[in-house]
Amino acid sequence: MRAYGLLLSLLLSVGAVQAAPDPATTERELKAVKQQISQLQKTLAKRQQRLEAAERELKQHDKRIGEVKARLQALGEEQQTLQSRRSELGKNEDQLLAVLQARESQIRELLREQYRLGRQPALKLLLSQEDPQSVSRMLRYYDHLTDALNAELKGYRQALAELTETQSSIAETDSSLLSTREQLEARRQELADARAAQAKTLARLRQQQSSDRGRLGQLEQDQVELAAVLKEIRRSLEEVRLQQDGLKFHQRKGKLSWPVKGRIKRAFGAQVENVAYEGLLIDASAGTEVKAVHHGRVVFADWLRGYGLVLILDHGGGYLSLYGHNDSLLREPGEWVGTGETLALAGSSGGSTEPGLYFAIRYKGRSTDPIVWLERR
């Protein structure tokens, strides 16, 4: 910017015109920056969509991992419950086996005795010719022993069957839990790996987004500076070009070029409905180019009642020139124009009955006769 400031100061001299930077070059640079900004904005928008998708996916990974961990926790509690049950059943099994082992010899003895007596011990006792009372007591004993043996054997078998079934159920449950745990652990690891990879992708996207946003900010600043430089270059070039016109407005009295070539239809001071005319009405066909009589800056370009489309130039030193009844205005307020440059196209706007140009000169707000300012013809 300092270099541009130095350059612009040099432009204030007529001799620096040839060294002035080309506005077209600055225009191209500005256009290139705008294209870069547009492309970068598109890239940022697309990456933002990817960022949002990545964040949603990361959220899903986190939720799934949480669900898997909760399931693993529940499995652990189930295994603890089964372990407690197994321990309890193991104690019952030990107690039952102890009881059965204690009575095993007695059961075997009874079985051998029954085998020795055969299937009809009572009949053999009756035929043994022993004391009847003894035989009766012996029969009752055998009946009681047989019933007890049968009950003990039945209970033993039931306990063994229940124990076997329980142990089988525990083994199957353990196997299922182990398999499920292994699957869940594998799934948890898989999700953890995916989440780690997604987190890296997200971090990379965020870093790229941050970097590009910084670059976008710099490009936007460059755009502002280039636009300001271009505006200043144009203003300075206009000032230099206008200075090349030589004399100031008041120094060109009687030497100004006519805005259009045509006869005067109404002179300065002529009475129009008892009102003195404050300018010249110059004959001109519709569409005739209206020229600036002296270099200056456009300070007004709009419609005025009674004058139609009007353009006013400020020439400095308190001098203004006014161009009215135009069909079209070709300049905007703020523009610099040089002597002889086209300002508008003559016409009949503002209620004029025939085409022509209304031309007036004012000095510090007061009208002055344009004839004394225009060159003779």
C-alpha positions in Angstrom: 0.0 0.0 0.0 2.9 2.4 0.7 4.2 1.7 -2.8 0.7 2.5 -4.2 0.6 5.7 -2.2 4.0 6.8 -3.6 2.9 5.9 -7.1 -0.4 7.8 -6.8 1.5 10.9 -5.6 3.7 10.7 -8.7 0.5 10.5 -10.8 -0.3 14.1 -9.8 2.3 15.4 -12.2 1.7 15.4 -15.9 5.0 13.7 -16.7 4.0 10.7 -14.6 1.0 9.8 -16.8 3.0 7.4 -19.0 4.3 5.6 -15.8 0.8 5.2 -14.3 -0.2 1.6 -13.6 -2.7 0.1 -16.0 -6.2 0.0 -14.5 -6.9 -3.0 -16.7 -4.1 -4.9 -14.9 -5.6 -4.1 -11.5 -9.0 -5.0 -12.8 -7.7 -8.5 -13.8 -6.0 -8.9 -10.5 -9.2 -7.9 -8.7 -11.2 -10.3 -10.9 -8.7 -13.1 -10.2 -9.0 -12.5 -6.4 -12.8 -12.6 -6.7 -12.7 -15.9 -8.5 -10.4 -17.3 -5.8 -12.8 -16.1 -3.1 -15.7 -17.7 -5.0 -13.9 -21.0 -5.4 -12.7 -21.0 -1.8 -16.2 -20.3 -0.5 -17.5 -23.3 -2.5 -14.7 -25.5 -1.1 -15.5 -24.3 2.4 -19.2 -25.0 1.9 -18.5 -28.6 0.7 -16.0 -29.2 3.5 -18.5 -27.9 6.0 -20.9 -30.6 4.8 -18.2 -33.2 5.2 -17.4 -31.9 8.6 -21.1 -32.2 9.7 -21.3 -35.7 8.3 -18.1 -36.7 10.0 -19.3 -35.3 13.3 -22.6 -37.2 12.9 -20.7 -40.4 12.2 -18.4 -39.9 15.2 -21.5 -39.4 17.3 -22.9 -42.7 16.1 -19.6 -44.5 16.9 -19.6 -43.0 20.4 -23.2 -44.2 21.0 -22.5 -47.7 19.6 -19.4 -48.1 21.7 -21.4 -46.9 24.8 -24.1 -49.5 24.0 -21.5 -52.3 23.6 -19.8 -51.4 26.9 -23.1 -51.4 28.6 -23.8 -54.8 27.2 -20.4 -56.1 28.3 -21.1 -54.7 31.8 -24.4 -56.5 31.9 -22.7 -59.8 30.8 -20.2 -59.4 33.5 -23.0 -59.1 36.1 -24.7 -62.1 34.6 -21.5 -64.1 34.8 -21.1 -63.1 38.5 -24.7 -64.3 39.2 -24.0 -67.6 37.4 -20.7 -68.0 39.3 -22.5 -67.5 42.6 -25.1 -70.0 41.6 -22.4 -72.5 40.5 -20.7 -72.1 43.9 -24.0 -72.7 45.7 -24.7 -75.8 43.6 -21.2 -77.0 44.1 -21.7 -76.8 47.9 -25.0 -78.7 47.6 -23.3 -81.2 45.4 -20.5 -81.8 48.0 -23.1 -82.2 50.8 -25.1 -84.6 48.7 -22.1 -86.6 47.7 -21.0 -86.8 51.3 -24.3 -88.1 52.4 -24.5 -90.6 49.6 -21.0 -91.8 50.3 -21.8 -92.2 54.0 -24.7 -94.4 53.2 -23.2 -96.1 50.1 -21.8 -99.0 52.2 -25.2 -99.5 53.8 -27.0 -99.4 50.6 -24.6 -101.9 49.1 -25.1 -104.2 52.1 -28.8 -103.9 51.8 -28.6 -104.6 48.1 -26.4 -107.7 48.7 -28.8 -108.9 51.5 -31.7 -108.4 49.2 -29.9 -110.3 46.5 -29.1 -113.1 48.9 -32.7 -113.4 50.1 -34.1 -113.1 46.6 -37.2 -111.3 45.5 -39.4 -113.0 48.2 -37.6 -112.6 51.6 -40.9 -112.6 53.5 -41.9 -116.1 52.3 -38.5 -117.5 53.1 -38.7 -116.1 56.7 -42.1 -117.7 57.1 -40.8 -121.1 56.1 -37.7 -120.8 58.3 -39.5 -122.2 61.4 -38.1 -119.4 63.6 -40.0 -117.7 66.4 -43.0 -116.1 64.9 -42.4 -112.8 66.8 -38.9 -112.7 65.6 -40.0 -113.4 62.1 -42.6 -110.6 62.3 -40.1 -108.1 63.6 -37.7 -109.1 60.9 -40.3 -108.7 58.2 -41.2 -105.2 59.4 -37.5 -104.4 59.5 -37.0 -105.5 55.9 -40.1 -103.7 54.8 -38.9 -100.5 56.5 -35.4 -100.9 55.1 -36.7 -101.5 51.7 -38.9 -98.5 51.7 -36.1 -96.3 53.1 -33.7 -97.7 50.5 -36.1 -97.0 47.7 -36.8 -93.5 48.9 -33.1 -92.8 49.4 -32.3 -94.1 45.9 -35.1 -92.1 44.4 -34.0 -88.9 46.1 -30.4 -89.6 45.1 -31.4 -90.1 41.5 -33.5 -86.9 41.5 -30.7 -84.9 43.1 -28.1 -86.3 40.6 -30.4 -85.6 37.7 -31.1 -82.0 38.9 -27.4 -81.4 39.5 -26.5 -82.8 36.1 -29.1 -80.6 34.4 -28.0 -77.5 36.3 -24.4 -78.1 35.5 -25.2 -78.6 31.9 -27.3 -75.4 31.8 -24.5 -73.5 33.5 -22.0 -74.8 31.0 -24.2 -73.9 28.1 -24.8 -70.4 29.5 -21.1 -69.9 30.2 -20.3 -71.0 26.6 -23.0 -68.6 25.2 -21.8 -65.7 27.4 -18.2 -66.3 26.5 -19.1 -66.3 22.8 -21.2 -63.2 23.1 -18.5 -61.5 25.1 -15.9 -62.3 22.5 -18.1 -61.0 19.8 -18.8 -57.8 21.7 -15.2 -57.3 22.5 -14.3 -57.6 18.8 -17.1 -55.2 17.9 -16.0 -52.8 20.6 -12.4 -52.8 19.2 -13.7 -52.4 15.7 -15.8 -49.4 16.7 -12.9 -47.9 18.7 -10.7 -48.2 15.7 -13.3 -46.6 13.5 -13.9 -43.8 16.0 -10.1 -43.1 16.2 -9.9 -43.0 12.4 -13.0 -40.7 12.2 -11.6 -38.4 14.9 -8.4 -38.0 12.9 -10.4 -37.3 9.7 -12.5 -34.7 11.7 -9.4 -33.1 13.1 -7.8 -32.9 9.6 -11.0 -31.4 8.1 -11.2 -28.8 10.9 -7.6 -27.8 10.4 -8.1 -27.4 6.7 -11.3 -25.5 7.3 -9.6 -23.2 9.7 -6.7 -22.7 7.3 -8.9 -21.9 4.4 -11.1 -19.5 6.4 -7.9 -17.6 7.3 -7.0 -17.6 3.6 -10.5 -16.5 2.7 -10.2 -13.6 5.1 -6.9 -12.6 3.6 -8.3 -12.8 0.1 -11.3 -10.7 1.1 -8.9 -8.1 2.6 -6.9 -8.2 -0.7 -10.1 -7.6 -2.6 -11.0 -4.6 -0.5 -7.5 -3.2 -0.9 -7.3 -3.8 -4.7 -10.7 -2.2 -5.2 -9.5 0.8 -3.2 -6.3 1.0 -5.2 -8.2 0.7 -8.5 -10.5 3.5 -7.4 -7.6 5.7 -6.4 -5.7 4.9 -9.6 -8.7 5.9 -11.7 -9.3 9.1 -9.7 -5.7 10.0 -10.0 -5.6 9.3 -13.7 -8.7 11.4 -14.2 -7.1 14.3 -12.2 -3.9 14.0 -14.3 -5.9 13.8 -17.5 -8.0 16.8 -16.5 -4.9 18.8 -15.6 -3.7 18.2 -19.1 -6.6 20.2 -20.4 -4.5 23.2 -19.3 -6.4 26.3 -18.3 -8.9 26.5 -15.5 -12.5 27.3 -16.3 -12.3 31.1 -15.7 -9.2 31.2 -17.9 -11.2 29.8 -20.9 -13.8 32.5 -21.0 -14.8 33.0 -24.7 -12.9 29.9 -25.7 -15.2 27.0 -24.5 -16.3 24.5 -27.1 -20.0 24.3 -27.8 -21.8 21.3 -26.2 -23.7 20.7 -29.5 -23.5 22.3 -32.9 -26.8 24.0 -33.6 -28.4 27.4 -33.8 -29.6 29.2 -30.7 -33.4 28.9 -30.5 -33.7 30.9 -27.3 -31.1 33.3 -25.8 -30.0 34.0 -22.3 -32.4 36.5 -20.6 -35.3 35.9 -23.1 -38.7 36.3 -21.5 -40.7 33.0 -21.2 -44.0 33.6 -19.6 -42.7 36.7 -18.0 -39.7 34.8 -16.6 -36.1 35.6 -17.8 -34.5 32.6 -19.4 -31.3 31.6 -17.5 -29.5 29.6 -20.2 -29.5 28.9 -23.9 -31.8 26.6 -25.8 -29.6 25.1 -28.7 -31.2 23.3 -31.6 -30.2 19.7 -31.7 -31.7 16.5 -33.2 -32.8 13.8 -30.9 -29.8 11.5 -30.1 -27.2 14.1 -30.8 -24.1 13.7 -28.5 -23.8 16.3 -25.9 -20.1 17.2 -25.1 -18.5 18.6 -21.9 -17.5 22.2 -22.5 -14.7 21.9 -20.0 -13.3 19.1 -17.8 -15.0 18.5 -14.5 -16.8 16.1 -12.2 -20.4 15.0 -12.5 -22.3 16.2 -9.4 -25.8 15.6 -10.6 -27.4 13.3 -13.2 -31.2 12.9 -12.8 -34.6 14.3 -13.8 -35.6 17.8 -12.9 -39.1 19.3 -13.4 -39.1 21.7 -16.4 -35.7 20.5 -17.5 -36.1 16.8 -17.9 -33.0 14.7 -17.7 -30.3 17.0 -16.5 -26.5 16.6 -16.0 -24.4 19.1 -14.0 -20.6 19.4 -14.1 -18.6 21.0 -11.4 -15.5 22.6 -12.9 -14.0 23.9 -9.7 -13.7 27.5 -8.5 -17.4 27.8 -8.1 -18.3 27.2 -11.8 -21.0 24.7 -12.9 -22.3 23.9 -16.3 -25.8 22.4 -16.8 -27.1 20.3 -19.7 -30.9 19.7 -19.8 -33.8 18.2 -21.9 -31.7 15.1 -22.7 -33.2 11.9 -23.8 -30.4 9.9 -22.1 -27.7 10.5 -19.5 -24.4 8.6 -20.1 -22.5 9.6 -16.9 -23.0 8.9 -13.2 -22.4 11.3 -10.3 -18.8 11.2 -9.2 -17.4 10.5 -12.6 -14.6 12.7 -14.0 -14.9 13.8 -17.6 -12.6 15.6 -19.9 -13.2 18.5 -22.3 -15.2 17.3 -25.3 -16.2 13.9 -23.8 -19.8 12.8 -24.4 -22.1 13.4 -21.4 -25.6 12.7 -22.8 -27.8 12.4 -25.8 -30.0 15.4 -26.7 -33.7 15.1 -26.7 -37.0 16.7 -25.5 -37.4 15.4 -22.0 -39.1 17.6 -19.3 -42.0 18.7 -21.5 -40.1 20.4 -24.3 -42.1 20.6 -27.5 -39.2 20.0 -29.8 -35.7 18.4 -29.4 -32.8 20.5 -28.4 -30.3 21.1 -25.5 -30.8 23.5 -22.6 -27.3 24.8 -21.7 -26.5 27.0 -18.7 -23.4 28.2 -16.7 -23.6 29.2 -13.1 -20.9 30.9 -10.9 -21.4 30.6 -7.2 -25.1 29.8 -7.7 -25.8 32.8 -10.0 -26.6 32.4 -13.7 -24.3 33.9 -16.3 -24.7 34.3 -20.0 -23.1 31.2 -21.7 -22.5 33.2 -25.0 -19.7 35.1 -23.4 -18.0 31.8 -22.4 -18.4 29.9 -25.7 -16.1 30.4 -28.6 -17.3 32.4 -31.5 -18.5 30.7 -34.6 
